[in-house]
């Protein structure tokens, strides 16, 4: 087994990079990141940048979904807003 490095985002360990045979593979510490389990990264910095972008994109999609649900709950679908 090679080296093991923690991947931190905002001071929280979100996974590990496990180096073996010249590759660093990501091992997720949270279900949110299970989709990238096993992905190879050059180093911890690359992994952190990738994960931050992914989490921001996911958060933006979640916000958009909540806003759409709120409009729908209040009786205003996207088509109604376009006509106003």
N, C-alpha and C positions, 0 to 999 in steps of 0.2 A: 504494500500500500504506500502511496506517495504522500505528499503533504496535504493538509486540510486547512482551509482558510475560511473564516466566517465572512458572510456578506451582510453588511449592516445598511439599513435605510433609516435615516433619522434616529440613529442610536439603537435601533431594534434589529436583532439578528433575524433575517428572513430566510436564511439558508446557509449552505456550505458549498464551497468549491473544493472538490476532491480531485487532486492531481494523480493521474495514473497513466503510465506509458505516454507521457508528453502531452496529455490532454487534461484540461480542467473541466470537469462536469459538475453541473449545478444539482444540488440536492435540496429541495424545498422544505422549509420548516413550517409552512402554512398551506392549507388547502387552496387558498387563493392563487398560489403560484404553481400548483401541481402540473399545469399544462406545459410548463417549461422544464419540468424534471428531466434531467439527463442532457440538457442542452450544453454544448461546449462553449466556453468563453476563453479569451486570451488571458485575462487577469481579473482580479476583483473589481477594478475600476470599470471595466467593460460590462461586467455583470451588473454592477450597481446602476450604471447609466441605462442599461436595457430595462431593468426591473422598474426603475423610476418612471421611464417613459410608458411602460406597460400599465403601471398602476394609475398614472395620470389619465391615460386614455380610458381605462376602465371606469375611473371615477367620473370622467366627463360623460361617458355613456350612461352611467347610473343616474347622474343629475338630469340628463335629458329625458330618460325614462320616467323619473319622478315628476318632472315638470309636465310631461305628456299625460301621465296618470292624473295629476292634479287638475289639469284642464278638462280631461274627460269626466272626472268626478264632479266638477263644477258645471257640467253640461256644455262645455265649449270644446268641440273637436277642432283639429287643425283647419278643416274646411270653413268652419264658422268664423275663425279668426281671420282668414284670408279675405272674407267678404266685408269685414268691418272697416 
